């Protein structure tokens, strides 16, 4: 006994009339028609299996291609992630070097190598290029760092010379730590 499956289909009335008029059973007519149409013999199960094999091989190729595309995309994402982690690590390592550079500048300011360090000072331009931080941010960080370290630097050392003179004349010169604390830096 051969294995069978149920097939239900609606067909035009004219074909149904022809099937009913045939001496064979409905099943035999449909099987014969399908065998002719599909080019296989139901008793020749190897051909049916070969068709299934080819269909599965095509599906396997499609799935493998999709997997390759996903693997390629995953590789691209991993490379992007590695690059971003490298940038983050560089930023973290530069922070230590940034703070060291600020300390060096403050040491030079205390030693009198610079009279003042306002936001437009050329040395801050150099740091802007090195660290990618605006002159104003660097200047602000310098004042905050000097105040946090209680350096014996006056607030006027962080101003343009003309403004510093007027502050001195007005008697409002104070240590940077006091100025930062007061908010009048």
Secondary structure as the mmCIF struct_conf table of DSSP 4:
data_model
#
loop_
_struct_conf.conf_type_id
_struct_conf.id
_struct_conf.beg_label_comp_id
_struct_conf.beg_label_asym_id
_struct_conf.beg_label_seq_id
_struct_conf.end_label_comp_id
_struct_conf.end_label_asym_id
_struct_conf.end_label_seq_id
HELX_RH_AL_P HELX_RH_AL_P1 UNK A 13 UNK A 21
BEND BEND1 UNK A 22 UNK A 24
HELX_RH_AL_P HELX_RH_AL_P2 UNK A 26 UNK A 38
TURN_TY1_P TURN_TY1_P1 UNK A 39 UNK A 39
TURN_TY1_P TURN_TY1_P2 UNK A 42 UNK A 43
HELX_RH_AL_P HELX_RH_AL_P3 UNK A 45 UNK A 111
TURN_TY1_P TURN_TY1_P3 UNK A 112 UNK A 112
BEND BEND2 UNK A 113 UNK A 113
BEND BEND3 UNK A 115 UNK A 115
TURN_TY1_P TURN_TY1_P4 UNK A 119 UNK A 120
HELX_RH_AL_P HELX_RH_AL_P4 UNK A 122 UNK A 131
HELX_RH_AL_P HELX_RH_AL_P5 UNK A 135 UNK A 148
TURN_TY1_P TURN_TY1_P5 UNK A 149 UNK A 150
BEND BEND4 UNK A 152 UNK A 152
STRN STRN1 UNK A 154 UNK A 154
HELX_RH_3T_P HELX_RH_3T_P1 UNK A 155 UNK A 158
BEND BEND5 UNK A 159 UNK A 159
HELX_RH_AL_P HELX_RH_AL_P6 UNK A 161 UNK A 169
TURN_TY1_P TURN_TY1_P6 UNK A 170 UNK A 171
STRN STRN2 UNK A 175 UNK A 175
HELX_RH_AL_P HELX_RH_AL_P7 UNK A 176 UNK A 182
TURN_TY1_P TURN_TY1_P7 UNK A 183 UNK A 183
#
